[in-house]
Amino acid sequence: MISREAYIEKMKTQLDELNIQMEHLGNKAAEAQANVRATYVKDMAELRAQSAQARAKMDELKSAGEDRWDAMVTEMEKVRDALVHSFSYFKSQV
């Protein structure tokens, strides 16, 4: 049978090792969160830029004459579809 002191020392060593491993995993998780956060910020900036482009295209559409209307509608739909696609992709990654 193991002595009390030996058992306590064994448990202390095992707990210390686990704490070191947990700290290591915690650091990895924090790094991953920072990477995810950076990606999130970048992707949101791109979505906002696409949204601004869509708003600008909408302003063009509003002021388009009858001769440009059909072409503007096609362009607007492309911009909208790209924004919807980007948003859907972003949403699926979050």
Sine and cosine of phi, psi and omega as CSV:
sin_phi,cos_phi,sin_psi,cos_psi,sin_omega,cos_omega
0.00,0.00,0.65,-0.76,-0.03,-1.00
-0.97,0.23,0.60,-0.80,0.01,-1.00
-0.95,0.31,0.34,-0.94,0.00,-1.00
-0.85,0.53,-0.73,0.68,-0.02,-1.00
-0.89,0.45,-0.66,0.75,0.01,-1.00
-0.91,0.41,-0.66,0.75,0.01,-1.00
-0.90,0.43,-0.71,0.70,0.01,-1.00
-0.88,0.48,-0.68,0.73,0.01,-1.00
-0.90,0.43,-0.66,0.75,0.03,-1.00
-0.88,0.47,-0.74,0.68,0.00,-1.00
-0.90,0.44,-0.66,0.75,0.02,-1.00
-0.87,0.48,-0.69,0.73,0.01,-1.00
-0.89,0.45,-0.71,0.70,0.00,-1.00
-0.90,0.44,-0.68,0.73,0.02,-1.00
-0.91,0.41,-0.64,0.77,0.05,-1.00
-0.88,0.48,-0.69,0.73,0.03,-1.00
-0.89,0.45,-0.68,0.74,0.04,-1.00
-0.89,0.45,-0.65,0.76,0.02,-1.00
-0.90,0.43,-0.63,0.78,0.06,-1.00
-0.89,0.45,-0.70,0.72,0.03,-1.00
-0.90,0.43,-0.64,0.77,0.02,-1.00
-0.91,0.42,-0.64,0.77,0.04,-1.00
-0.90,0.45,-0.67,0.74,0.03,-1.00
-0.88,0.48,-0.72,0.69,0.04,-1.00
-0.90,0.43,-0.62,0.79,0.04,-1.00
-0.88,0.48,-0.65,0.76,0.05,-1.00
-0.91,0.42,-0.67,0.74,0.04,-1.00
-0.89,0.46,-0.67,0.74,0.01,-1.00
-0.90,0.45,-0.66,0.75,0.02,-1.00
-0.90,0.44,-0.65,0.76,0.05,-1.00
-0.90,0.44,-0.67,0.74,0.01,-1.00
-0.90,0.44,-0.66,0.75,0.02,-1.00
-0.89,0.46,-0.65,0.76,0.03,-1.00
-0.89,0.46,-0.67,0.74,0.03,-1.00
-0.90,0.43,-0.69,0.72,0.00,-1.00
-0.90,0.44,-0.68,0.73,0.01,-1.00
-0.89,0.46,-0.68,0.73,0.02,-1.00
-0.89,0.46,-0.67,0.75,0.03,-1.00
-0.91,0.42,-0.67,0.74,0.02,-1.00
-0.86,0.50,-0.73,0.68,-0.01,-1.00
-0.89,0.46,-0.69,0.72,0.01,-1.00
-0.89,0.45,-0.73,0.68,-0.01,-1.00
-0.90,0.44,-0.63,0.78,0.03,-1.00
-0.91,0.42,-0.63,0.78,0.04,-1.00
-0.89,0.46,-0.66,0.75,0.03,-1.00
-0.91,0.41,-0.65,0.76,0.04,-1.00
-0.89,0.45,-0.66,0.75,0.02,-1.00
-0.90,0.43,-0.61,0.79,0.04,-1.00
-0.91,0.42,-0.67,0.74,0.04,-1.00
-0.91,0.42,-0.61,0.79,0.03,-1.00
-0.91,0.42,-0.66,0.75,0.05,-1.00
-0.90,0.44,-0.64,0.77,0.05,-1.00
-0.89,0.45,-0.66,0.75,0.02,-1.00
-0.91,0.42,-0.64,0.77,0.04,-1.00
-0.90,0.43,-0.66,0.75,0.03,-1.00
-0.89,0.45,-0.67,0.74,0.02,-1.00
-0.90,0.43,-0.60,0.80,0.04,-1.00
-0.90,0.44,-0.64,0.77,0.05,-1.00
-0.89,0.46,-0.66,0.75,0.07,-1.00
-0.89,0.46,-0.67,0.74,0.00,-1.00
-0.87,0.49,-0.69,0.73,-0.01,-1.00
-0.87,0.48,-0.59,0.80,-0.06,-1.00
-0.99,-0.12,0.04,1.00,-0.03,-1.00
-0.94,0.34,0.64,-0.77,0.10,-1.00
-0.98,0.20,0.15,-0.99,-0.01,-1.00
-0.86,0.52,-0.55,0.84,-0.03,-1.00
-0.93,0.36,-0.40,0.91,-0.01,-1.00
-0.96,-0.28,-0.09,1.00,-0.13,-0.99
-0.82,0.57,-0.79,0.61,-0.06,-1.00
-0.87,0.49,-0.68,0.73,0.01,-1.00
-0.91,0.42,-0.64,0.77,0.00,-1.00
-0.92,0.39,-0.61,0.79,0.03,-1.00
-0.89,0.46,-0.69,0.72,0.02,-1.00
-0.88,0.47,-0.71,0.71,0.02,-1.00
-0.90,0.45,-0.68,0.74,-0.01,-1.00
-0.89,0.46,-0.67,0.74,0.01,-1.00
-0.90,0.43,-0.61,0.79,0.04,-1.00
-0.91,0.42,-0.70,0.72,0.00,-1.00
-0.91,0.42,-0.69,0.72,0.02,-1.00
-0.89,0.46,-0.72,0.70,0.00,-1.00
-0.87,0.49,-0.65,0.76,0.03,-1.00
-0.90,0.43,-0.67,0.75,0.02,-1.00
-0.91,0.42,-0.70,0.71,0.02,-1.00
-0.88,0.47,-0.69,0.72,0.02,-1.00
-0.88,0.47,-0.73,0.68,0.00,-1.00
-0.88,0.47,-0.68,0.73,0.00,-1.00
-0.90,0.44,-0.69,0.72,0.01,-1.00
-0.88,0.48,-0.68,0.74,0.03,-1.00
-0.90,0.44,-0.72,0.69,0.01,-1.00
-0.86,0.52,-0.72,0.70,-0.01,-1.00
-0.87,0.49,-0.61,0.79,-0.02,-1.00
-0.95,0.32,-0.37,0.93,-0.02,-1.00
-1.00,0.03,-0.28,0.96,-0.06,-1.00
-1.00,0.10,0.00,0.00,0.00,0.00
